[in-house]
Amino acid sequence: MKLRKLQDVNLKGKKVLMRVDHNVVKKGVIKDPYRIDASLETIKYILGKGAKIFLMSHVGRPRDKKTGEISIDSKTAVQPIVDYLQKQGLNFATPEVTNKSKYGLENLPDMSKLQKQLESGKLDGIYLPNTRWFAGEETEGEKSQQLAKELAALADLFVNDAFGSWQPHVSTFQITKELPSYAGFLMQKEIDNLQNVLKPQKPMLAVVAGSKFDTKIGPLAALLEKADNVILGGVLYNAYLCAKYQVHIEGISEKDIEAAQKFVKLTEKYPQKMIELPYIVESDKLEERDEDKICTIKVSQLQAGQKLNYILDAAAKSFSEPQIIDVIEKAETIFVNAVMGYTPNFAEGTIALDTALNRNEHAHKYFGGGDTLQEFKNLLPEVYEKALQDDKYYFFTGGGTILKAIEANSPFGLQPVKALLE
């Protein structure tokens, strides 16, 4: 499989339409600029080669799935991203949106003034409105074809640098049918590092947490086969405990337990691979931390039929147990897509996990998932900042995409990536 790469095309005097994954704005505020920073190498390269850029990204979920209505307001606007780019010395502007309806934008807004500024050199680039504001972005048929052609009319070629946006929408996939298309540097980097997870140095440890076991069963099955050891956290671990030990944990759905039961059967084929965290934290309350209503439970003492309140974290002392320390210290490859507890009130498990992983200085560590990175940064800021400069760490910009690719054992089955292959 060979990608068509950005560095293989002459950019001088060209107009480039570039898809990025700058989905970092929540309620009008940038929570973590990591994804923006990760795309700057590609943006600056294009500008340095004498090309003009039209950037586009999705932000949030402005579409109501029930009604189909699309909310166009400052909460999901790209303006905070444009402001951040200005601080990085990149002069971008976004057009004013005046043609909105309750079902989104039918056409691109008027950009004639901005395009003149772009041509004259007053602007480095134009940042298009949130792609999910457009009625045709996530649909099929005439609207999507029209949007693809309007976007294509802006540029000479398309660059996809948004590995984290794996869905085949107009801005990631349909556009490749209209313009010569290439992989940006971040896209290339994500795929190269993913190959190190798909073909890891052994032993490999995978740590996965999250909610909705039924949506994770595919990637978990693939990791169970590929990795030497697997550790679960969050709702995934709770559902696993319900399925294996026949206990009831408050808040865990039957759907998750049914999926976990299938996973438990899979673990029987690999009896040494599944590593159970020995201590969990039970709380009577979900939304707040009341020390009088919290206790630590030993997993080995669980009994069939036992009823537990909310399990909201893995106890920190789990990561001081000899077996857990041994598994972490011996690993040569570590893949992490995990927040162990219900943060912000239950963060001890995540702090203990990330601290323990950081002590292993010889392993290559691959972190994926927005929440995973955000909590790492929030809870251990000094370790996080050092990790950004450490060649042993790699932070993927898209967690869901990584799990999809792990399940398929390849990134090249994802349609937006497949469209970039020669």
PEPE-V322983 format. One line per field, one symbol per residue. ss: DSSP state (H for helix, E for strand, C for the rest). psi: psi as a letter, one per 30 degrees, with the letter a starting at -180 (. if undefined). A space follows every 50 residues. Layout:
ss=???
psi=???
//
This chain:
ss=CCECEHHHCCCCCCEEEEECCCCCEECCEECCCHHHHHHHHHHHHHHHCC CEEEEECCCCCCECCCCCCECCCHHHCCHHHHHHHHHCCCCEECCCCCCC CCCCECCCCCCHHHHHHHHHCCCCEEECCCHHHECCCCCCCHHHHHHHHH HHCCCCEEEECCCCCCCCCCCCCHHHHCCEEEECHHHHHHHHHHHHHHCC CCCEEEEECCCCHHHHHHHHHHHHHHCCEEEECHHHHHHHHHHHHCCEEC CCCHHHHHHHHHHHHHHHHHCCCECCCCEEEEECCCCCCCHHHEEEEEHH HCCCCCEECEEEEECHHHHHCHHHHHHHHHCCEEEEECCCCCCCCCCHHH HHHHHHHHHCCCCEEEECCHHHHHHHHHHCHHHHHHHHCCCCEEECCCHH HHHHHHHHCCCCCCHHHHCCEC
psi=kkkjkefgkjfkglkkjkklihigkjhgkjekgeeeeffeeeeeeeefgg lkkjkklljaifkjfeffkkjjafeglfeeeeeeeefggjjllklkjfhl lfgakflklkgeeeeeeeefgfkelkjllkfffkffegllaeeeeeeeee eefflflkkjgiffifkileffeefffflkklkleeeeeeeeeeefeeil kllkkkjkaaliefffeeeeeeeeeelfkkkllbeeeeeeeeeeghlkkk fkleeeeeeeeeeeeefffiffejjkkfklkkkfkefljjffgklkkkef gkkkfkklakjglkkefegfkeeeeeeeefkfkkkkikjflilffifeee eeeeeeeffjfflkkjkkkeeeeeeeeeeieeeeeeefgkffkkjkfjee eeeeeeefgkfffkeeeefgk.
//
